[in-house]
Amino acid sequence: MAAITASMVAELRAKTDAPMMECKKALTEADGDMAKAEELLRVKLGTKAGKAASRVTAEGVIAAHIEGSTGAMLEVNCETDFVTKNDMFIAMANAAARLVAEKNPADVAALGALAYEQDGYGPTLEDVRKGLIGKIGENMSFRRFVRKAGGGQLTSYLHGTRIGVLVEYSGDEAAARDVAMHVAAMKPKALTAADVPAELVETERSVAQAKAAESGKPADIAAKMVEGSVQKFLKEVSLFNQPFVKNDKQSVEQMLKEKATQVRGFTLYVVGEGIEKKADDFAAEVAAQVAAAQGKA
C-alpha cells in the first residue's frame, strides 16, 4: 500500500477542486496512482464543483445563531429554491452561523477555513461546501455575515428562510422581536432620519428636483416641494418614524417608549439582494443546440 502524503492530497485537490477528505479516500483507493484517483473522483463527483463555481447563486437562506449577548446572522446562497429545502444545505447554513458567533472569523474566507465536518466531508467548512456541491449538484456560496457581541441584548427574526433581522436592544424582548418583525416587513434603511445614508438622501433629492423642475412652479415653491419630498422620504425609511406594523396609530419609537425598550441597531438581510440573476432565454438555448447539431451533421 503506497503512502498517501499531504502533498499528494493537495495536488489532487488542486486538479479536481474536490474536498480534501474525498481526495485522500480516492488516493487510498487508487493506491497512490494520481491519474486513477482523479478518474475515481470524476466518476464519484463529476466536475460539478468546478463547473458550478461560475454559476449565479441568487437563491439561498438566512441563518441566525444567538447565545447570550453574542449573535450572528449569515446568508448562504445556492442556484435554485429547491436546494434551500435540502436538509444538508440547511444544516451547513445553521452550522456556519454558529461558527461565526463562536469563532469570530474576519471574513468569508476565514469562515471557510474553520474546522467543521458534515455528511462525510471536512475537515473544514469550505471542504463541506465543496463536498455538498458535488453531492447536490449546485453551486453554493457563503455571501456575507454579521456578528454582534458584548453590546447588550440580541434577538432575531427569520421570515421563512429568505429574510432575516438581527436586533440589538435593551428592555423587553417581546417588543424587540416585534421590531425585528417590523423591519422584515417594512425594510427601513436606518434607525433615525439622521442615520439614513447620505447617498440615498442625495438620490431622493435629485429625483425630487427633477420632478419639481417639470412642474413649472416658481423657484421658491419648487425648493419647498423638493424639501418636502426629502423629508417625507426620510420619515418613510427611518425605523423610529415608521408606523408600527401591529398598530399604525403609533410609531415604532412610541411603541418602544411605551414598552420601556431601546433599540440600538439592526441588520436586515434579504436573500439575493443586489445579485443579478441570470435570465434564461429558452428559445435562444434551443436555437443554439439546433445550430450545434447541424454543424456536427
N, C-alpha and C positions, 0 to 999 in steps of 0.2 A: 504493500500500500504506500503510495507516494505521499510525502509530507506536504500538507497544504499550508503555504506561508501567507502572511498578511499581504505581501506584495502581489502575490498571485490573485488573491481576492480583489485587491484594489484594481489590478489590471482588467480583470473580467468585468468588474462593476463599471469601469470607465467605458468599456466596449459595448455593454448591454443596457446600462442605466438601471439594472435590476438591483433590488435590495441586497445589502451585504450578506445576510444570512442565506439568502437564496443562492448567491454566488458561491459561498462556501459549500453548500449542500451539493451544488452542481459539480464543483471541482472534486469533491469527495467521491461522488458517484462516477465521475469520469476518470478517477484515479490520477488526477493532476493534469490530464490532457486538456489544454486550454481550448482548442478547437471543438473538441467533443463537448466540453462543458458549456461553451457558447451555444452549440446546437441544442443541447438539452434545455437551456433557458429559453431559447427561441420557441421551442415546442411547448414548454410549460407556460411561459408568459407572453409569447409572441414578441412583437416590438411595440406593445401597447404603451408602455411608459414613455418611450422615446417619441413615438408618433403623437401621443396625446399631449405632449408638452406644449405644442403650438396651438392647441385648440382653445377657444374662448371659454372661460368659466364664469358665466354670469348668473348661474343659479347657485344655490347653497343654503347654509343655515347660519343662524346666530346662536352661540352658546355662551352661557354665563356661569360663573362659579364665585360664590361668596362664602368666606369663612371668617367670622368675627369682623374686624374692621378692614380686612383685606379682600378685595374682589377683582374680578376681571371679566371682560366680555370680548368675544372673538368672532370674526367672520371667516368661515371656510367655504370655499366655492367649488362648484362642480359644473358639469356641462348641461345636465338636464334635471328637471324636477323629480324625475323617477329616482335618482340616486339619493336625493335628500331624505327619502324614506327608508334607505338601506341601514340596517342596524349597525353594520360595521363602520359605515361612514359617520353615523351619529355618535357612536362610541368614541371614534377618533376625535371628533369635534369637541365633545364634552371633556375628554382627557386633555386636549390642548388648552382649553380654557382653565382647567385646574392647574396645569403646569405653568401657565402664565402667572396665575395668582401665587403659586407656591415658590416658583424659581425666579421670577422677575427677569425674564430674558430681555436683552437690549432691543432686539428686532426679530423679524420673522425668521431670518437665517439662524439666529441664536436659539430660537424656539425649536426649530427643526433638529438642532444638534442635541437636544435634551434626551436623556435616557427614557425610553418607553417601548414596550413590546405589546403586540396585539395580533391575534389571529395568525400566529406563527411568524410574524415579521418583527424586525427590530435589528439592532438594539437601540435605535434612535427613533424619534417621532418622524423624521424625514424618511427613514427606511420603511416605516409603516405606511406612510403616504404613498411611496413608490410601489410598495407591495400591493396596496389596495387598488392602485391604478391598473396594475397588471391583472389583478383578480376580477375587478368590476368592469374594467374596460373603458373608463372615462378619466379624463384629466381632472385633477382636483388640486387646489392650492390654498394655503393659508394667506389671506389677504391683509388683514390688519387686526390689531387688538389694542385694548386699553386696560391699564391696571391702576387701581387706587388702593392706597394703604396708609394707615395711621392718621387719616383725616377725620375720623368720626364714624357715623353710621352709614351703612350702604344698603340699598335694596335694588332689585332688578325686576324687569317685566319683559317677558317674551310673548309677542303676539304671534302665535303659531311658532314657526321657526324662521320667519323672514324679517321680522322687525324686533330689535332688542333695545332696551333702555337701561342704563345704569345710572342711579341717582345717589348723590352724596347729600346727607341731611343730618339734622339733629331734631329730636322730638318724637312725634307719633309715627310709627312705622306704617300704619294703615293709610295715613294721609300722604306719606311719601310714596307709597306704592300707587295710590290714586294719581299722584303727579306723574309717575312713570307711565301709567296707562294713558294719561292725558297727552304726554309727549309723543307716545307711539301714534296716537290718533291725529294730533294737531301739528306735529313736527315743527316746533318753534326753532328759531335759529340761535337764540341766546336767552339768558335769564332775564335781562332787562333791556330796555331800548338803548341804553348807553353801551351795552355789550355787543350789539349787532355789528358784525364785521364791516369795516369802512367800505370795502369794495362792493358789498351788497347794497349799502346805502347809496353809493355813487351810481350804481347801475339803475336803481329805482329813480334817483333824481334825474338821470339822463332821459329815462322813459317819460317821466312827468314833464320835463322841459319840452320834449318833442310834442307831446300832446297839447301842452299849453300854447306852443307856437302855432299849431294847426288851428287852435280855437279862434285866433284873430283878436283876442282880448288885448286891452291896453297893457303895457309892460308891468305896471304896478299890480294889476289884477292877476296877470299871468304868474307873477312871482308868488303871490299868495296861493294860487292854485298849486304851484309846484310844492311849496312848503306844506300845504295841507295834505297832498298826496304822500309826501315823505313821512309825515307824522302818522298818517293812517297806516302806512306800511310797517313802521316801527312798532306800532301797537299790536298789529296782527301777528308779527313774528317773534315778539318777546314773550317768554313764558309767563311772567308775572302779570302781564297786562291782558293776556288772553282770557276769554270767558271760560270758566271751568266746565269741562265736558259733562260732569254729573249734575251741574246746577249753573246754567248760563246766566243766572241772575247775579252771580258774584264772580269776581276774577279769581285766578289761581292765587294771587297774592292775598286776597281777602280770605279765601278758604284756609290758607296756611296760617294766617294770623289767628283765625278762629280756632284752629287746632293746635296753636302754640308750637308750630313746627317751622323750621328754617330749612330751605333747600339751598345748598351751596354750589351745586353744579350738576350737570347731567351730560351723558353721552348717548347719542342716538345712532344706531346702525340700521341701515336698510339693505338687505341683500342685493348685491349687484349694482348699487347706486353708483352712477358715474362710469360703469363699464359699458363699452359699446358692444352691443350684441350683434352677432352676425345674422344678417337676413338671408335665409336660404332661398335661392331662386330655382325652384324645381324644374321649370321649363328649360332654363339655361343648362342645368345639370344634365337633363335628358338629352338635349341637343349636343352637348359636349360628348356624351357617351356614344351617341349615334355616329358623330363625326369620327370619333376614335375607332369605332368598329369598322366604318367604311374605309378608313385609312389602312387598316390591317388587312382588309379583303383584297 
